[in-house]
C-alpha cells in the first residue's frame, strides 16, 4: 500500500497557509488567501503555485462561475 504525504499550500505573496493537498488527488487545488484576497492555484503535476485574481460575480445570487 502506497503512503500519501500531505502538502501544505502557502500564499506566495504573503506566506499564509491557504490549504492542504492530500497527495492523492490529480486535480489542481484552488484556494483563496483571506489576507491578500487572491486566488491561489496549486498545480499538482508540477508542484507550483500561481496567483490569480478572484473572478467577478456573474449573477445576482453571488454564485461565481469559473
PDB file with SEQRES, HELIX, SHEET and CRYST1 records, atoms N, CA, C and O in Angstrom:
SEQRES   1 A   66  UNK UNK UNK UNK UNK UNK UNK UNK UNK UNK UNK UNK UNK          
SEQRES   2 A   66  UNK UNK UNK UNK UNK UNK UNK UNK UNK UNK UNK UNK UNK          
SEQRES   3 A   66  UNK UNK UNK UNK UNK UNK UNK UNK UNK UNK UNK UNK UNK          
SEQRES   4 A   66  UNK UNK UNK UNK UNK UNK UNK UNK UNK UNK UNK UNK UNK          
SEQRES   5 A   66  UNK UNK UNK UNK UNK UNK UNK UNK UNK UNK UNK UNK UNK          
SEQRES   6 A   66  UNK                                                          
SHEET    1 AA1 2 UNK A   7  UNK A  10  0                                        
SHEET    2 AA1 2 UNK A  17  UNK A  21 -1                                        
SHEET    1 AA2 3 UNK A  29  UNK A  33  0                                        
SHEET    2 AA2 3 UNK A  38  UNK A  43 -1                                        
SHEET    3 AA2 3 UNK A  48  UNK A  52 -1                                        
CRYST1    1.000    1.000    1.000  90.00  90.00  90.00 P 1           1          
ATOM      1  N   UNK A   1       0.841  -1.173   0.000  1.00  0.00           N  
ATOM      2  CA  UNK A   1       0.000   0.000   0.000  1.00  0.00           C  
ATOM      3  C   UNK A   1       0.894   1.247   0.000  1.00  0.00           C  
ATOM      4  O   UNK A   1       1.855   1.343   0.763  1.00  0.00           O  
ATOM      5  N   UNK A   2       0.555   2.187  -0.866  1.00  0.00           N  
ATOM      6  CA  UNK A   2       1.366   3.392  -1.015  1.00  0.00           C  
ATOM      7  C   UNK A   2       0.987   4.422   0.049  1.00  0.00           C  
ATOM      8  O   UNK A   2      -0.193   4.659   0.305  1.00  0.00           O  
ATOM      9  N   UNK A   3       1.994   5.022   0.659  1.00  0.00           N  
ATOM     10  CA  UNK A   3       1.773   6.073   1.655  1.00  0.00           C  
ATOM     11  C   UNK A   3       1.692   7.417   0.938  1.00  0.00           C  
ATOM     12  O   UNK A   3       2.550   7.750   0.120  1.00  0.00           O  
ATOM     13  N   UNK A   4       0.659   8.176   1.253  1.00  0.00           N  
ATOM     14  CA  UNK A   4       0.489   9.501   0.662  1.00  0.00           C  
ATOM     15  C   UNK A   4       0.896  10.553   1.682  1.00  0.00           C  
ATOM     16  O   UNK A   4       0.579  10.444   2.866  1.00  0.00           O  
ATOM     17  N   UNK A   5       1.600  11.571   1.210  1.00  0.00           N  
ATOM     18  CA  UNK A   5       2.073  12.628   2.092  1.00  0.00           C  
ATOM     19  C   UNK A   5       1.316  13.914   1.786  1.00  0.00           C  
ATOM     20  O   UNK A   5       1.253  14.351   0.638  1.00  0.00           O  
ATOM     21  N   UNK A   6       0.739  14.516   2.830  1.00  0.00           N  
ATOM     22  CA  UNK A   6       0.021  15.775   2.649  1.00  0.00           C  
ATOM     23  C   UNK A   6       0.995  16.909   2.381  1.00  0.00           C  
ATOM     24  O   UNK A   6       2.110  16.923   2.902  1.00  0.00           O  
ATOM     25  N   UNK A   7       0.563  17.857   1.565  1.00  0.00           N  
ATOM     26  CA  UNK A   7       1.389  19.025   1.253  1.00  0.00           C  
ATOM     27  C   UNK A   7       0.598  20.260   1.628  1.00  0.00           C  
ATOM     28  O   UNK A   7      -0.548  20.420   1.209  1.00  0.00           O  
ATOM     29  N   UNK A   8       1.205  21.137   2.417  1.00  0.00           N  
ATOM     30  CA  UNK A   8       0.560  22.390   2.792  1.00  0.00           C  
ATOM     31  C   UNK A   8       0.798  23.415   1.695  1.00  0.00           C  
ATOM     32  O   UNK A   8       1.899  23.516   1.154  1.00  0.00           O  
ATOM     33  N   UNK A   9      -0.237  24.172   1.372  1.00  0.00           N  
ATOM     34  CA  UNK A   9      -0.164  25.178   0.317  1.00  0.00           C  
ATOM     35  C   UNK A   9      -0.134  26.554   0.976  1.00  0.00           C  
ATOM     36  O   UNK A   9      -0.993  26.885   1.793  1.00  0.00           O  
ATOM     37  N   UNK A  10       0.869  27.348   0.606  1.00  0.00           N  
ATOM     38  CA  UNK A  10       1.038  28.691   1.160  1.00  0.00           C  
ATOM     39  C   UNK A  10       0.873  29.726   0.055  1.00  0.00           C  
ATOM     40  O   UNK A  10       1.142  29.453  -1.115  1.00  0.00           O  
ATOM     41  N   UNK A  11       0.427  30.913   0.441  1.00  0.00           N  
ATOM     42  CA  UNK A  11       0.310  32.030  -0.495  1.00  0.00           C  
ATOM     43  C   UNK A  11       1.710  32.529  -0.823  1.00  0.00           C  
ATOM     44  O   UNK A  11       2.467  32.849   0.093  1.00  0.00           O  
ATOM     45  N   UNK A  12       2.083  32.609  -2.111  1.00  0.00           N  
ATOM     46  CA  UNK A  12       3.419  33.085  -2.466  1.00  0.00           C  
ATOM     47  C   UNK A  12       3.631  34.566  -2.150  1.00  0.00           C  
ATOM     48  O   UNK A  12       4.770  35.007  -1.995  1.00  0.00           O  
ATOM     49  N   UNK A  13       2.556  35.329  -2.054  1.00  0.00           N  
ATOM     50  CA  UNK A  13       2.674  36.768  -1.829  1.00  0.00           C  
ATOM     51  C   UNK A  13       2.906  37.103  -0.352  1.00  0.00           C  
ATOM     52  O   UNK A  13       3.804  37.880  -0.028  1.00  0.00           O  
ATOM     53  N   UNK A  14       2.096  36.517   0.549  1.00  0.00           N  
ATOM     54  CA  UNK A  14       2.198  36.883   1.967  1.00  0.00           C  
ATOM     55  C   UNK A  14       2.694  35.748   2.854  1.00  0.00           C  
ATOM     56  O   UNK A  14       3.066  36.001   4.000  1.00  0.00           O  
ATOM     57  N   UNK A  15       2.715  34.507   2.372  1.00  0.00           N  
ATOM     58  CA  UNK A  15       3.235  33.386   3.144  1.00  0.00           C  
ATOM     59  C   UNK A  15       2.232  32.718   4.058  1.00  0.00           C  
ATOM     60  O   UNK A  15       2.614  31.850   4.843  1.00  0.00           O  
ATOM     61  N   UNK A  16       0.966  33.087   3.989  1.00  0.00           N  
ATOM     62  CA  UNK A  16      -0.062  32.495   4.838  1.00  0.00           C  
ATOM     63  C   UNK A  16      -0.489  31.131   4.286  1.00  0.00           C  
ATOM     64  O   UNK A  16      -0.532  30.940   3.071  1.00  0.00           O  
ATOM     65  N   UNK A  17      -0.804  30.187   5.174  1.00  0.00           N  
ATOM     66  CA  UNK A  17      -1.285  28.870   4.751  1.00  0.00           C  
ATOM     67  C   UNK A  17      -2.716  29.013   4.241  1.00  0.00           C  
ATOM     68  O   UNK A  17      -3.579  29.547   4.937  1.00  0.00           O  
ATOM     69  N   UNK A  18      -2.964  28.530   3.015  1.00  0.00           N  
ATOM     70  CA  UNK A  18      -4.293  28.669   2.422  1.00  0.00           C  
ATOM     71  C   UNK A  18      -4.997  27.335   2.239  1.00  0.00           C  
ATOM     72  O   UNK A  18      -6.208  27.315   2.018  1.00  0.00           O  
ATOM     73  N   UNK A  19      -4.277  26.218   2.324  1.00  0.00           N  
ATOM     74  CA  UNK A  19      -4.922  24.925   2.160  1.00  0.00           C  
ATOM     75  C   UNK A  19      -3.929  23.787   2.210  1.00  0.00           C  
ATOM     76  O   UNK A  19      -2.727  23.990   2.386  1.00  0.00           O  
ATOM     77  N   UNK A  20      -4.464  22.565   2.049  1.00  0.00           N  
ATOM     78  CA  UNK A  20      -3.616  21.375   2.022  1.00  0.00           C  
ATOM     79  C   UNK A  20      -4.006  20.505   0.838  1.00  0.00           C  
ATOM     80  O   UNK A  20      -5.165  20.479   0.423  1.00  0.00           O  
ATOM     81  N   UNK A  21      -3.034  19.800   0.309  1.00  0.00           N  
ATOM     82  CA  UNK A  21      -3.259  18.826  -0.757  1.00  0.00           C  
ATOM     83  C   UNK A  21      -3.014  17.452  -0.164  1.00  0.00           C  
ATOM     84  O   UNK A  21      -1.990  17.233   0.483  1.00  0.00           O  
ATOM     85  N   UNK A  22      -3.937  16.523  -0.374  1.00  0.00           N  
ATOM     86  CA  UNK A  22      -3.855  15.222   0.289  1.00  0.00           C  
ATOM     87  C   UNK A  22      -2.817  14.285  -0.315  1.00  0.00           C  
ATOM     88  O   UNK A  22      -2.511  13.252   0.280  1.00  0.00           O  
ATOM     89  N   UNK A  23      -2.272  14.614  -1.469  1.00  0.00           N  
ATOM     90  CA  UNK A  23      -1.250  13.778  -2.087  1.00  0.00           C  
ATOM     91  C   UNK A  23      -1.807  12.749  -3.048  1.00  0.00           C  
ATOM     92  O   UNK A  23      -1.045  12.164  -3.818  1.00  0.00           O  
ATOM     93  N   UNK A  24      -3.102  12.506  -3.033  1.00  0.00           N  
ATOM     94  CA  UNK A  24      -3.716  11.507  -3.909  1.00  0.00           C  
ATOM     95  C   UNK A  24      -4.397  12.120  -5.116  1.00  0.00           C  
ATOM     96  O   UNK A  24      -4.365  11.547  -6.205  1.00  0.00           O  
ATOM     97  N   UNK A  25      -5.009  13.268  -4.937  1.00  0.00           N  
ATOM     98  CA  UNK A  25      -5.803  13.887  -5.988  1.00  0.00           C  
ATOM     99  C   UNK A  25      -4.919  14.348  -7.144  1.00  0.00           C  
ATOM    100  O   UNK A  25      -3.793  14.799  -6.935  1.00  0.00           O  
ATOM    101  N   UNK A  26      -5.441  14.230  -8.359  1.00  0.00           N  
ATOM    102  CA  UNK A  26      -4.714  14.681  -9.546  1.00  0.00           C  
ATOM    103  C   UNK A  26      -5.295  15.979 -10.101  1.00  0.00           C  
ATOM    104  O   UNK A  26      -4.820  16.490 -11.115  1.00  0.00           O  
ATOM    105  N   UNK A  27      -6.320  16.510  -9.441  1.00  0.00           N  
ATOM    106  CA  UNK A  27      -6.959  17.752  -9.870  1.00  0.00           C  
ATOM    107  C   UNK A  27      -6.261  18.922  -9.184  1.00  0.00           C  
ATOM    108  O   UNK A  27      -5.917  18.833  -8.005  1.00  0.00           O  
ATOM    109  N   UNK A  28      -6.050  20.015  -9.909  1.00  0.00           N  
ATOM    110  CA  UNK A  28      -5.420  21.204  -9.336  1.00  0.00           C  
ATOM    111  C   UNK A  28      -6.251  21.735  -8.177  1.00  0.00           C  
ATOM    112  O   UNK A  28      -7.479  21.774  -8.254  1.00  0.00           O  
ATOM    113  N   UNK A  29      -5.588  22.138  -7.115  1.00  0.00           N  
ATOM    114  CA  UNK A  29      -6.249  22.632  -5.906  1.00  0.00           C  
ATOM    115  C   UNK A  29      -6.353  24.148  -5.988  1.00  0.00           C  
ATOM    116  O   UNK A  29      -5.350  24.832  -6.188  1.00  0.00           O  
ATOM    117  N   UNK A  30      -7.570  24.677  -5.834  1.00  0.00           N  
ATOM    118  CA  UNK A  30      -7.809  26.114  -5.896  1.00  0.00           C  
ATOM    119  C   UNK A  30      -8.230  26.581  -4.510  1.00  0.00           C  
ATOM    120  O   UNK A  30      -9.205  26.081  -3.949  1.00  0.00           O  
ATOM    121  N   UNK A  31      -7.491  27.545  -3.958  1.00  0.00           N  
ATOM    122  CA  UNK A  31      -7.763  28.092  -2.631  1.00  0.00           C  
ATOM    123  C   UNK A  31      -7.842  29.608  -2.728  1.00  0.00           C  
ATOM    124  O   UNK A  31      -7.506  30.203  -3.752  1.00  0.00           O  
ATOM    125  N   UNK A  32      -8.294  30.217  -1.635  1.00  0.00           N  
ATOM    126  CA  UNK A  32      -8.381  31.676  -1.579  1.00  0.00           C  
ATOM    127  C   UNK A  32      -7.609  32.162  -0.367  1.00  0.00           C  
ATOM    128  O   UNK A  32      -7.800  31.666   0.743  1.00  0.00           O  
ATOM    129  N   UNK A  33      -6.733  33.139  -0.587  1.00  0.00           N  
ATOM    130  CA  UNK A  33      -5.994  33.749   0.516  1.00  0.00           C  
ATOM    131  C   UNK A  33      -6.880  34.827   1.127  1.00  0.00           C  
ATOM    132  O   UNK A  33      -7.292  35.764   0.444  1.00  0.00           O  
ATOM    133  N   UNK A  34      -7.169  34.687   2.412  1.00  0.00           N  
ATOM    134  CA  UNK A  34      -8.056  35.642   3.072  1.00  0.00           C  
ATOM    135  C   UNK A  34      -7.342  36.943   3.415  1.00  0.00           C  
ATOM    136  O   UNK A  34      -7.994  37.956   3.668  1.00  0.00           O  
ATOM    137  N   UNK A  35      -6.016  36.929   3.426  1.00  0.00           N  
ATOM    138  CA  UNK A  35      -5.260  38.145   3.746  1.00  0.00           C  
ATOM    139  C   UNK A  35      -5.093  39.031   2.510  1.00  0.00           C  
ATOM    140  O   UNK A  35      -5.357  40.232   2.571  1.00  0.00           O  
ATOM    141  N   UNK A  36      -4.651  38.443   1.380  1.00  0.00           N  
ATOM    142  CA  UNK A  36      -4.441  39.227   0.148  1.00  0.00           C  
ATOM    143  C   UNK A  36      -5.684  39.287  -0.734  1.00  0.00           C  
ATOM    144  O   UNK A  36      -5.745  40.100  -1.656  1.00  0.00           O  
ATOM    145  N   UNK A  37      -6.676  38.436  -0.465  1.00  0.00           N  
ATOM    146  CA  UNK A  37      -7.887  38.320  -1.283  1.00  0.00           C  
ATOM    147  C   UNK A  37      -7.533  37.964  -2.728  1.00  0.00           C  
ATOM    148  O   UNK A  37      -8.026  38.585  -3.670  1.00  0.00           O  
ATOM    149  N   UNK A  38      -6.676  36.961  -2.886  1.00  0.00           N  
ATOM    150  CA  UNK A  38      -6.291  36.455  -4.201  1.00  0.00           C  
ATOM    151  C   UNK A  38      -6.624  34.971  -4.276  1.00  0.00           C  
ATOM    152  O   UNK A  38      -6.792  34.306  -3.254  1.00  0.00           O  
ATOM    153  N   UNK A  39      -6.716  34.469  -5.489  1.00  0.00           N  
ATOM    154  CA  UNK A  39      -6.969  33.053  -5.725  1.00  0.00           C  
ATOM    155  C   UNK A  39      -5.632  32.363  -5.949  1.00  0.00           C  
ATOM    156  O   UNK A  39      -4.854  32.784  -6.806  1.00  0.00           O  
ATOM    157  N   UNK A  40      -5.355  31.310  -5.189  1.00  0.00           N  
ATOM    158  CA  UNK A  40      -4.108  30.572  -5.276  1.00  0.00           C  
ATOM    159  C   UNK A  40      -4.408  29.232  -5.935  1.00  0.00           C  
ATOM    160  O   UNK A  40      -5.258  28.479  -5.460  1.00  0.00           O  
ATOM    161  N   UNK A  41      -3.711  28.936  -7.027  1.00  0.00           N  
ATOM    162  CA  UNK A  41      -3.884  27.672  -7.744  1.00  0.00           C  
ATOM    163  C   UNK A  41      -2.621  26.852  -7.551  1.00  0.00           C  
ATOM    164  O   UNK A  41      -1.526  27.281  -7.915  1.00  0.00           O  
ATOM    165  N   UNK A  42      -2.784  25.654  -6.970  1.00  0.00           N  
ATOM    166  CA  UNK A  42      -1.659  24.734  -6.787  1.00  0.00           C  
ATOM    167  C   UNK A  42      -1.733  23.691  -7.890  1.00  0.00           C  
ATOM    168  O   UNK A  42      -2.688  22.916  -7.954  1.00  0.00           O  
ATOM    169  N   UNK A  43      -0.724  23.669  -8.762  1.00  0.00           N  
ATOM    170  CA  UNK A  43      -0.673  22.709  -9.856  1.00  0.00           C  
ATOM    171  C   UNK A  43      -0.046  21.418  -9.330  1.00  0.00           C  
ATOM    172  O   UNK A  43       1.125  21.394  -8.951  1.00  0.00           O  
ATOM    173  N   UNK A  44      -0.837  20.349  -9.313  1.00  0.00           N  
ATOM    174  CA  UNK A  44      -0.420  19.083  -8.710  1.00  0.00           C  
ATOM    175  C   UNK A  44       0.706  18.435  -9.500  1.00  0.00           C  
ATOM    176  O   UNK A  44       1.639  17.891  -8.909  1.00  0.00           O  
ATOM    177  N   UNK A  45       0.634  18.483 -10.821  1.00  0.00           N  
ATOM    178  CA  UNK A  45       1.628  17.782 -11.640  1.00  0.00           C  
ATOM    179  C   UNK A  45       3.013  18.420 -11.560  1.00  0.00           C  
ATOM    180  O   UNK A  45       4.015  17.706 -11.622  1.00  0.00           O  
ATOM    181  N   UNK A  46       3.096  19.757 -11.423  1.00  0.00           N  
ATOM    182  CA  UNK A  46       4.398  20.427 -11.358  1.00  0.00           C  
ATOM    183  C   UNK A  46       4.785  20.834  -9.943  1.00  0.00           C  
ATOM    184  O   UNK A  46       5.966  21.054  -9.673  1.00  0.00           O  
ATOM    185  N   UNK A  47       3.825  20.938  -9.040  1.00  0.00           N  
ATOM    186  CA  UNK A  47       4.107  21.348  -7.668  1.00  0.00           C  
ATOM    187  C   UNK A  47       4.277  22.845  -7.499  1.00  0.00           C  
ATOM    188  O   UNK A  47       4.803  23.290  -6.479  1.00  0.00           O  
ATOM    189  N   UNK A  48       3.842  23.637  -8.480  1.00  0.00           N  
ATOM    190  CA  UNK A  48       3.994  25.089  -8.430  1.00  0.00           C  
ATOM    191  C   UNK A  48       2.692  25.750  -7.992  1.00  0.00           C  
ATOM    192  O   UNK A  48       1.605  25.211  -8.202  1.00  0.00           O  
ATOM    193  N   UNK A  49       2.821  26.932  -7.377  1.00  0.00           N  
ATOM    194  CA  UNK A  49       1.652  27.723  -7.014  1.00  0.00           C  
ATOM    195  C   UNK A  49       1.596  28.963  -7.893  1.00  0.00           C  
ATOM    196  O   UNK A  49       2.625  29.508  -8.293  1.00  0.00           O  
ATOM    197  N   UNK A  50       0.381  29.395  -8.184  1.00  0.00           N  
ATOM    198  CA  UNK A  50       0.169  30.529  -9.082  1.00  0.00           C  
ATOM    199  C   UNK A  50      -0.869  31.457  -8.458  1.00  0.00           C  
ATOM    200  O   UNK A  50      -1.847  30.990  -7.873  1.00  0.00           O  
ATOM    201  N   UNK A  51      -0.662  32.759  -8.577  1.00  0.00           N  
ATOM    202  CA  UNK A  51      -1.607  33.751  -8.057  1.00  0.00           C  
ATOM    203  C   UNK A  51      -2.483  34.241  -9.202  1.00  0.00           C  
ATOM    204  O   UNK A  51      -1.990  34.581 -10.278  1.00  0.00           O  
ATOM    205  N   UNK A  52      -3.794  34.271  -8.953  1.00  0.00           N  
ATOM    206  CA  UNK A  52      -4.739  34.821  -9.920  1.00  0.00           C  
ATOM    207  C   UNK A  52      -5.707  35.726  -9.176  1.00  0.00           C  
ATOM    208  O   UNK A  52      -5.862  35.616  -7.959  1.00  0.00           O  
ATOM    209  N   UNK A  53      -6.355  36.616  -9.906  1.00  0.00           N  
ATOM    210  CA  UNK A  53      -7.387  37.451  -9.309  1.00  0.00           C  
ATOM    211  C   UNK A  53      -8.655  36.635  -9.134  1.00  0.00           C  
ATOM    212  O   UNK A  53      -8.922  35.709  -9.900  1.00  0.00           O  
ATOM    213  N   UNK A  54      -9.437  36.987  -8.114  1.00  0.00           N  
ATOM    214  CA  UNK A  54     -10.719  36.321  -7.904  1.00  0.00           C  
ATOM    215  C   UNK A  54     -11.676  36.822  -8.979  1.00  0.00           C  
ATOM    216  O   UNK A  54     -11.788  38.031  -9.177  1.00  0.00           O  
ATOM    217  N   UNK A  55     -12.379  35.912  -9.687  1.00  0.00           N  
ATOM    218  CA  UNK A  55     -13.278  36.359 -10.755  1.00  0.00           C  
ATOM    219  C   UNK A  55     -14.466  37.143 -10.202  1.00  0.00           C  
ATOM    220  O   UNK A  55     -14.909  36.920  -9.075  1.00  0.00           O  
ATOM    221  N   UNK A  56     -14.971  38.065 -11.022  1.00  0.00           N  
ATOM    222  CA  UNK A  56     -16.124  38.863 -10.619  1.00  0.00           C  
ATOM    223  C   UNK A  56     -17.373  38.001 -10.655  1.00  0.00           C  
ATOM    224  O   UNK A  56     -17.442  37.007 -11.379  1.00  0.00           O  
ATOM    225  N   UNK A  57     -18.349  38.395  -9.867  1.00  0.00           N  
ATOM    226  CA  UNK A  57     -19.611  37.656  -9.823  1.00  0.00           C  
ATOM    227  C   UNK A  57     -20.379  37.888 -11.115  1.00  0.00           C  
ATOM    228  O   UNK A  57     -20.405  38.995 -11.652  1.00  0.00           O  
ATOM    229  N   UNK A  58     -21.000  36.827 -11.600  1.00  0.00           N  
ATOM    230  CA  UNK A  58     -21.702  36.920 -12.878  1.00  0.00           C  
ATOM    231  C   UNK A  58     -23.217  36.911 -12.736  1.00  0.00           C  
ATOM    232  O   UNK A  58     -23.930  37.070 -13.727  1.00  0.00           O  
ATOM    233  N   UNK A  59     -23.720  36.727 -11.514  1.00  0.00           N  
ATOM    234  CA  UNK A  59     -25.166  36.732 -11.350  1.00  0.00           C  
ATOM    235  C   UNK A  59     -25.521  37.380 -10.017  1.00  0.00           C  
ATOM    236  O   UNK A  59     -24.655  37.586  -9.167  1.00  0.00           O  
ATOM    237  N   UNK A  60     -26.780  37.693  -9.843  1.00  0.00           N  
ATOM    238  CA  UNK A  60     -27.210  38.445  -8.672  1.00  0.00           C  
ATOM    239  C   UNK A  60     -27.196  37.617  -7.390  1.00  0.00           C  
ATOM    240  O   UNK A  60     -27.177  38.189  -6.300  1.00  0.00           O  
ATOM    241  N   UNK A  61     -27.204  36.293  -7.487  1.00  0.00           N  
ATOM    242  CA  UNK A  61     -27.234  35.466  -6.278  1.00  0.00           C  
ATOM    243  C   UNK A  61     -25.874  35.407  -5.594  1.00  0.00           C  
ATOM    244  O   UNK A  61     -25.782  34.979  -4.443  1.00  0.00           O  
ATOM    245  N   UNK A  62     -24.821  35.827  -6.281  1.00  0.00           N  
ATOM    246  CA  UNK A  62     -23.490  35.802  -5.692  1.00  0.00           C  
ATOM    247  C   UNK A  62     -22.682  34.590  -6.088  1.00  0.00           C  
ATOM    248  O   UNK A  62     -21.519  34.479  -5.699  1.00  0.00           O  
ATOM    249  N   UNK A  63     -23.257  33.677  -6.850  1.00  0.00           N  
ATOM    250  CA  UNK A  63     -22.552  32.481  -7.302  1.00  0.00           C  
ATOM    251  C   UNK A  63     -21.476  32.892  -8.301  1.00  0.00           C  
ATOM    252  O   UNK A  63     -21.743  33.681  -9.208  1.00  0.00           O  
ATOM    253  N   UNK A  64     -20.277  32.370  -8.145  1.00  0.00           N  
ATOM    254  CA  UNK A  64     -19.178  32.682  -9.053  1.00  0.00           C  
ATOM    255  C   UNK A  64     -19.012  31.542 -10.039  1.00  0.00           C  
ATOM    256  O   UNK A  64     -18.780  30.403  -9.635  1.00  0.00           O  
ATOM    257  N   UNK A  65     -19.128  31.831 -11.323  1.00  0.00           N  
ATOM    258  CA  UNK A  65     -18.945  30.831 -12.365  1.00  0.00           C  
ATOM    259  C   UNK A  65     -17.530  30.938 -12.890  1.00  0.00           C  
ATOM    260  O   UNK A  65     -17.110  32.004 -13.338  1.00  0.00           O  
ATOM    261  N   UNK A  66     -16.791  29.839 -12.838  1.00  0.00           N  
ATOM    262  CA  UNK A  66     -15.392  29.852 -13.263  1.00  0.00           C  
ATOM    263  C   UNK A  66     -15.285  29.284 -14.652  1.00  0.00           C  
ATOM    264  O   UNK A  66     -14.187  29.204 -15.203  1.00  0.00           O  
TER     265      UNK A  66                                                      
END                                                                             
